[in-house]
Amino acid sequence: MLSPLDLTIAIPVKNEQTNLAGCLAAIGSGLARKIVVIDSGSTDETIKIAVDNGAEVIPFEWNGKFPKKRNWFLRNHRPETEWVLFLDADEYLTEEFKKTLRVALDDNNVSGYWLSYSIYFLGRKLKGGYPLRKLALFRVSSGEYERIDEERWSHLDMEIHEHPVLNGKTQKLKTQIDHRDFRGIQHYMHKHNEYASWEAARFLKLKNDQTAWNSLTWKQKMKYRLMNTPFIGPVYFLGSYIFMGGFLDGARGFSFAIFKMSYFTEVYCKIQEIQKHK
């Protein structure tokens, strides 16, 4: 039997009873030294599911300022393991990924890994569209998520599109984690409406903060340059559906690209609305 990795898996949650049991089951036993569920006042069966599956539950209450959930955990409940993996409750580790993970953590020259995710939409895995990658696995000592003093731009108490700022080299892991949210289209739309408000406020702050702008990745810079134009939605649609193979998924791929185009168009409109009121 393989020994547990020198790894803490941290799962930030709020009312995740639909997804969490499957997420924890996919992790299984013996993979990590510790599994922590960071809970933002769930009112459903989330905490019970976490405890029943052997996870440690840490309560979190956001005061509207920095740090938000992931950085708060790193600062106030610093993992004793060498590595930390931040996993959302709708992300499911595959057996192939777990094998890849064991090899990756043996590399002493890497501080963090960009992870790859499959995307499920309307119950099935998408073949095309933009790839989903996040820097969600890193050495505890190498850094934390970027600091954004957002002053309650939204009610979202967890880092949204903030990325970890690490000391050292990063690499990509190609083996995918399955991203499967079973809460349905209504939840998807509500969540992205909140994300759009956050993105609009973030954009307006970046306009006047050159230091923060310089810290962005090139992909983030490209996205924010487009964000103040009405073309961001159509550009995303064309890229996702045509150039990145979204058409391979037929009607589902078309619908997914339309949803994303609508999201980025909503961000643009919220930016214009805020600027007009100011």
Phi, psi and omega in degrees: 000135181287144179279154180297146177287156177282068194216138168252129174259117183250125184240102176285134185218161164201116180051060184247032183298333181289326186255329195296319182301317179293322178299312181292322178296323180292327176295317180074190180255149174086003180275312185239155178291332184209142173237124184239132174251120181260110192252133180259056175071044179300142180248004178255212184268013185304309184297317179299317179298318180297312181295317181298335180261011173084012180273151173276135180253127177242118180285144180224134175229119185277137178263009178088001182234175174291138005267155171271192199301311185292313178295324177300317178298314181297327183274326187254341178224052186307122181300143178275352177277165180287325185243152172228137175242118175269122185234129174281157184294341178262020178246129189239120179289130176270163178298322178296318180296319182297325175294316178298321181299317181298323178288317185297321185287353176275352182277110183282354184261003185244135178264336181197163181231133168280123183260149181254144185228136167283158178237126175258133180221130184054039171088357182225153181288134177281140177272326185242193182096171180298138177291146177257121178224143177219144174273084190243001180232118182204165176290136183302325184278356189271345179156198179208181180289149182303148181271125174230116178273090193268347176054053177053054173296335182210184175263011182277113187268006179239150177308133184264284178245014173295143180245151177295140174254110189243151170267121179117182187275144174241154176225172179252141169255122185278333179296130191270150165264140180279123177260105187225105179260118184265013184270358170091173185294322181300316178294320179302314182291319179297316180298316183286336172296318177293320178300321182296320177297318178296315181298320180296315180294321178298317179301314183294328176290320181296330181303331185245018183225089184295325179297315179295322178299317182295338182275353182286155171285164182297327178293319178297317179299318180296318180297314184288333175294325180280341191294338181266015178236152178287358184275350186299320179295306178299324178298317178297316181301311182297318180295314184288312188278322184266299190282332181257013170081021178300335180295341179295340181263010175061226183297324179295318179295320177297314181297319180296317179295323177295316177303313181292321177299318178298319180299310182291328175294322177297319177301312179303313182296322179292324176298313181296321181295316180296316181296322180295317181293326179290000000 
